[in-house]
Amino acid sequence: MSSDPAPDHGLEARRLIRAASAATLATQQDGQPFASLVTPATAPDLSVLLWLSSLSEHTRHLLREPRCALLFTGEAETANPQTAPRVTVTGRAERIEDAALKARWLARHPYAALYAEFADFALWRIAPEGALLVGGFARATRLRQAQLRPDPAHVAALAEAEAGIIAHVNADHADAVAAIAQGVLGGGPGPWRLVALDAEGCDLALEEKVLRLAFPRPAADAEDVRKALILAARQGRAQLAASHQ
């Protein structure tokens, strides 16, 4: 009998969603489906954040019918695109006013600062109601909302600690951030900064470049984040040292 733990499909889906810099948004008008490219970020509770123009066709669709779906796709394992892990999320879109969530979206997409204040743009949130995870070719798992969303207690604990962690790490551990970005994530040299974190990982940024670090396991609190960052920094430094030998 195998002693391997059962796969955590919810965690796999969350990691895919958090890591995506682009996704496909599916809307509909009068029964006619429509698909478009969007640039998502995620709130701590995994709600998907979109910065949408009222001039876009998909935005007009959402104003009439908020029910929608999003497709997030990872890297294919082989030349066959069907081997790529992917997750389709269903939910309802709503337009919101939230300065903190807007800042979170911009941290994931810093290039968008050029048009972030245009009058026709607004922040939208899609709270996942369910999902279909395809872990690769012929590996599909349906996820209920409770399976998909992160633990609310962990979300609350990290939301309270996030600003302090980011300020401390950037002020006192810039060398560790650089080691993670370069040694673990393959980024180039430069003043990398920690810009956002959640239970599944964190985002590091250098100008318009953003890299995602997935934690080995979901973080429940600030101490778990500290341990994950220390481990990643050690790995990064070791990798950089090995590359210079």
N, C-alpha and C positions, 0 to 999 in steps of 0.2 A: 504494500500500500504506500502510495506517495505521501511524503510529509510536506510537500511544497504548499505554501499558503494559497488560498483561492485568489485569483486575480481580482484586483480592485478596479472594476470597469469605470466606476464613477471618477476615481482619481485619474485614470488614463484619459477620460474625456475632458476633465478639467484642465489637465496639462496641455492638451491639444488646443483647447479654446484660449487659454491664457497666452500661449506662445504665438498665436496667429497674428500676423500684421495685416492680413487681408482675409476676406471671407466673401462668400456669395450670398446675397440677400434675395430671398424669394418673396414676392408680393403678388397681388392679383387685383384686377379691376374688371368687374362685371363677368367674373368667371374665367377671364383670360390670365394665365400665369405669366409672370415677368421675373427675370433674374438680372441682377446687377452686381458689380463689384463694389464692396464697401471696405472701410478700414476700421476695424473694431479695437476697442480696449475693454477691459473688464473691471467692474467694481469689485470690492472685496468679497461680496456675496455671490459673485459670478454673473451678476446681471451684465449684459452686453451693452456697451456704450458706443453710440455712433454719432458723428458730427455731420449732419445732413443739411443740404441746401433745399430750401422750399422750391427752387427751380427744377429740381430733379424729379423725374417721373416716379421713382420709387417712393419719394416723400409724399407726393400727392396721393399715391395709392394708400400709404399708411394712414393718412388723414381720413380717408374714407373707410378703410378696413384695416384695423391694427393687427389682425392675426397674420403671422408671417413665419418664415423659417430662415435659418442661417446654416450654411455649410462651411465647416472648417476642415482643412486638409493638411496633413503632414507630408513628410518626405516618403516617396516610394522606396521599397526595399530593393526592387529590381527594375528592369526596363519596362515592366508591366505596370501601368498606372494603377491598376486594381490592387496592387500590394500596398498602396499608401494608406496609412491609418486616417480615418476621417470621422467626423461626428456631425450629424444634422440635429440642430436645436430648434424646437418649436416654442412659440410664445406670443405675447402681445406687446406691441411697441407703444410707447407713450413719450410725448415731448415733455421735457422737464427743465427746470431752472435750478442748477446746483453748481456753484462755483468750484467746490472741491472735486466733484466728478468731472467737470470740464478740465480742470488742471490735470487730473489723472489721465484723461484721454490725450491731452497735449503732451504729457510726459512720454506716452507711448508713440506719439506721432509729432515730434518737435518741428518737423518741416512745415506743418500745418499752421504754425504761428503766422505765416504770411497772409492767411485768409481767415484766421480764427475770429476776427472781429467784424467780418462782413455781415451786413444786416440780414441777409437771406439765410444764414446758417443758424442752426440750433442744435442743442444736445437732445438725443433720444436714448431711451433705455428700453431694453427688452429683457424681461425677467424670464428665464427658462422655465418652461412648464413640463418638459420631457425631452428625450433625445434618443437617437439611434446611433450607437457607436459601431463602426466597422473597423475592427482592429487590423484588417488586412484582407486578403482574398478569402471570401466565404466565411468571415468571422464577424457576425453581426449580433449585437446585444441591445435590447431595448432598455432604456433607463427611465425610471420614474423620477419626478422632481426631487423626492427625498434622497434618492441614490445619487443624483447629479450634483446637488448643491453642497457646498462645504458646511462643516459643522458650525452652526450659528454662534456657539460659545467661542470657538476659535476665531471666527470673523470679528466678533466684538472685541476680544482681547487684543488682536493685532491692529485693529482700527485705532484703538486707544493708544497703542505703543508706536505706531508707524512713524509719525512725525519725529519723535524723539530718537528713534533708531536711525532714521535717515540723516538727521542733523549730526548725530554723534559719529556715525561711520564716515560721513564725508569730511568732517572736521578733523577727526583723529586717526582715521585708518584709510587714508587715500591710497596708500601703498598696497593695502589688501584688496581694495576695489580694483586697482590696476592689475594686480596679479590674477584675480579672477577673470577679468575681462580678457586679458591677453593669454594667460596660460591655460584656462579652462574653456573659454568660449571662442578663442581664436581671433579676438579683436586686435587692432593695431595699437601702438603706443600712444599715450596721451592722457590727459586728466579726466579719466572716467569717473562718473558719479553714480551713486545709488539714487534712483528717482522714484521708485515705487516698490511695494512688497505686498504679498498676500500669503495665504496659507500654503500655496503650492510652490512659491518661488519669488524671485525679485527681478526687476529690470534695471540694467545699467546703461547709461547714456554717455556718448561723446559727440557733442554737437548734434547732428541729425541722425547719427547711428545709434540704434538701441538694440541691446542683446538681452536675452532672457536666460536666467539661471533657474533651473528646476531644482528644488530641494530634494534630497534623497527620500524624505517622507514628509507628509504634511506637518506644518508647524502649528502648534497649539497656542503658543505664547511667545513673548519676546526672547525668552531663554532658548527656545528651540531655534529661533532665527539666528541668534548669536552663535549657537553651535554649528548650524549649517554654513554660516559665513566663514567661521574659523576653519572648518573642514575644507571648504572650497578654496580659501586663500592658501592653505597649506598645499593643496593639490596644484594650484596655479603656480606657486613658487617652485615646487619640485619640477613641474613641467618646463618652466622657463630655464631653470638651472640645467636640466638635462639637454635642452636644445642648444645651450651655449658650450657644451662640452665637446 
